[in-house]
Amino acid sequence: MIKIDLKQTFLILTVCGLLAISPFASADSGDSLKKIHDMRLLAYGMLGDYYMFSGLEGDSRYSREIDAGIKAFEGHLATITANDKSAAKLASLTQSIDLWLKFKELLNVNRSDFMQQGFANARLVTDLSNIAMSLSKSLEETYSDLQRSTEYRVNQWTSVCREMALIIQRLTAEYTARGTSSLGQVMLVNINEGGMDKQSERFASMLKELNAAPDQSKAVAKLLDQVGVKWEFIAKSIKNYNENAVPFIVNTYGDRIAKNLETVGAHYQTQI
């Protein structure tokens, strides 16, 4: 059984206190929505980084990436709970906090096990993927609850960009997991609903739709061209994930695609 240490227990109590009595003025709901979305990206990003870490026999680069992800996630969470009363009172955020603590603990336990014995407990690795998906779903509920309660408008093309960024992160995480399976640590969870092929087709369709969106600046058009080129480069590898796996390339390009889409989404949000 996974144990939550005293530091984590203190974090739970502190955050719950903020949820109950946050005295601060409400922050811009748009900023909170963006942070909640970014937390979903971070969760899948850290999952992919864990599989790169284990697949490359404890590569310290990916351990550092995980640590950076943890810091960023908790920074977003602290800002939301401290400054946005509308978000802080949501029950779905409380659930997300609980799932986050479990996810973080599993990241640390699996990394520690791998470094100490050369492999992690297969059940706990599977739990890591399952909790990543549960955390993302809970954060999705938080996002929807906050948007509904505040009636904050998100530009339709910003929403498209955010969904595409999530798709590419999920594809990257599952591809990385399958492509780096080693020492009996086989990917047992399907992260992508309907399979990787279906989500790849969905991404390609949404990219075509986004390319036809109005109010594109030259900078946005250039970013979308870069997304298209990178996607074309990795799409075949994702489709044929059982052949000649190239997890480093897919992981790297997937991350760049997500970042470009986030920039495009930010552009469209200013058009409201």
Secondary structure, DSSP 8 states (H G I E B T S, - for coil): -----HHHHHHHHHHHHHHHH--S----HHHHHHHHHHHHHHHHHHHHHHHHHHHTTS-HHHHHHHHHHHHHHHHHHHHHHHH-HHHHT-HHHHHHHHHHHHHHHHHHHHHHHHHHHSS--HHHHHHHHHHHHHHHHHHHHHHHHHHHHHT----HHHHHHHHHHHHHHHHHHHHHHHHT-BTTB------STT-HHHHHHHHHHHHHHHHT-SS--HHHHHHHHHHHHHHHHHHHHHHTTTSS--HHHHHHHHHHHHHHHHHHHHHHHTT-
